[in-house]
Amino acid sequence: MFFFIIDSIFIIKIIMGITNTYEYKKLRGLKQKLELINKKGGCCMICGYANNLAALEFHHRDPSQKEYQLGVRKISNSSIIDLMVELDKCDLLCSNCHKETHYKDLEFSKVELLIESVDNSVLEIKKYEKPKCIDCKCEVNYGSERCTNCNNFHKRKVVRPCLGDLINELKIHSQEWCAKKYGVSRSTIKRWLKKYN
């Protein structure tokens, strides 16, 4: 029912002379492609395939002479006279024969010979070890030199005193004095104490 409605609307558009629609251009392209295929014999020049319009393609014998590809869109937007000039440069092939014409070096026998001639170690999937941290030698992500802990330690601008030295200084002096000595804030001194605990 749905297809009937679309076809009916399409037919009404054609009767009314509305030809600038997607459906009309597609139909015109298919009609002209069918004409071109019939002019080239109606079947694949190599194997004789002639079942499906979409599976038949135009192969340019000399790619340097190719002005444009003969696809349905180009065919629908060009006059048959212009298309005939390009058609003279082409052979009609089915999709399989067209691929075989372009990729002769990928025949099974040639690929098997190529694989046999190559050392097996080249074809194996290589397993790479994850990179190691340059400081502690633990595993790190690819592209990283250091682990998170070592990277944080390396980015420090101030060398932290050990816990014993810090506690002794805090017994004698205030947090403010220690902060000035190490060039940090009092809250940094508090954070150091928390991290040591």
N, C-alpha and C positions, 0 to 999 in steps of 0.2 A: 504494500500500500504506500509506504513512504517513498520507495523508489519511483513508483508510478507518478506521485505528485511532483517530484523533482523533474522527472522526464517530461511531464505535461507542461510544467512551467518553462522548461528549457525549449520545448517545441513552440510554445506560444511566443517566447522571446524571438526565436528565429523567424516565425511567421510575421511578427511585427517589425522585423528588420533590426532588432537589437542584437548586434553581432560582436560587441565589445565586452563579452563576458568570458570568464574563465572556462566555462563549459564549452562555449562555442570555439574558443581558441584551441582547447584540447582536442575537440572533435576534428577541427580543421587540420591540426598537426598530425593526428592519426591518419586522416584521409590522405594527406600529402605523403606521409611516410610509407603508407601502403602503395601509393603510386610509384615512389622511388624504389621500393623493394621489388615491385613487379617489373620495373625497367631493368633491374639487375638480375633477373631470373627467378625471383620469388623464393629462393632458398640459399642456404649457406653454400658458398663456392667450394668448400673443402669437404664437408660431411653430408650436405644435402638437407640439413634440418630446416623445417618449415612449419612448425606448430604454433609459435607464439610471436606476435609482432614485437613485444618488448625484448625478446631474447635475440633478435636480429640487429646487428650493429654495422655501421659503415666504417671500414678500416682504410685509412689513407696509406696508399702504397709508399709514397714518399712524404714523410712528415714535414720536410722543409717547404713543400708546396701547399700545405694545409692552411687555408685562410680562416676556417672556423669548423667546429665540430657539428656534425649533422645529428643533433638531438631533437626531440619532439618540439621543444620550445622554439629553437631556431627555425625548424622546418615550418612551424605554424605562423611565424612572423615574416617569412620570406616568400618571394614569388617563385613559382616553379621553374622559371627561366634561370634565375640566379642559382637555384638549388642544383640544376642540371650541370652547371659549370663545375661545382664542387663534387657532384656525384661522379663525374668522369675521372676524378682522381682517386676514387675509392673502389674497394671490393666489398661485397656483402658477405659477412661472416656471422656465425652464431656467437654467443657470449663465450662459450668454451674455446672455440677455435680462435677467436680474437685474442683471448688471454694467452693461449699457447703460441700464437704468432709473436706477441710482444715479449713473452718470457720463455724463450726456448731453452735458456740455461737452467730452468727449474724443473726439467723432466726428472722423474723419479730416479732413473738410472744415473743421471749426471749428479744429482744431489747425493745419492748413496756413494758414488765414487769420491766425491768431494769430502764427505764425512769420513770415509775410510782412509783417505790420504792425510788427514789432519790428526795430530797427536791427541789422544783422548783427554789429556789433562786440560787442553784448551776448551773442550766441550763441557767439562764438569762444572757444576755450580760451586764456586769457591766460597768457603766459609771463612769469614774474617773475624778475628778476635776483636772485641770491643777495645777501644783505646784506654790507656791507663793514665791516671793522674800523675803529673810529673813530680809531685811532692810525696804523696802517700802510696802511690801505685795501686789505688783501688780503681774499679771500672768507672769510666765516665761516658757521657754521650758523645757521638761523633761530632767533631768540630770543636770540642772543648779540650782545653789543656789541663784544667784542674777540676776536682770535685767541688761541690758547693762549699763544704767546710774550708778547704784549702784556699778556694777563691776568696771567700770572705776574709780569711786571715791575711791573704796576700794584699787585699785592697785596703787594709787598715792604714791609716795615716800616722797613728801613734803606736809605739811599741808598748804593750801592756806589761806592767810589772807582775811578778808572780804573786800568788795569794799571800804568802808569808810576808813579803816586803810591803804589800799594800796594807795589811792589817797592822804591822808595826808602825808604819807611817801614820795611820789613822789614830793609833793609840797616843802618839806624840803630838800630832798636828790635827787640824780640822780637815773636813772634806774640801773646804774651799782652798786650803793651802795645797792639798794633793791635786786638786783640779788644775790649779795654776801651774804646778810643777810639770804635769804631763800635757798641759795645753788642751784640756778638755773641760766640759761642764761638770757641775756637781751631780747632775742626773746620770752622766756617763759613769762616774765613780760608783754610784748606786747600782747601775746595770752590771758593771764588772763584778761587784760583790755577789749579785744574784746569780750570775753565770758561774762563778766559782763554786757556789753552794749547789 
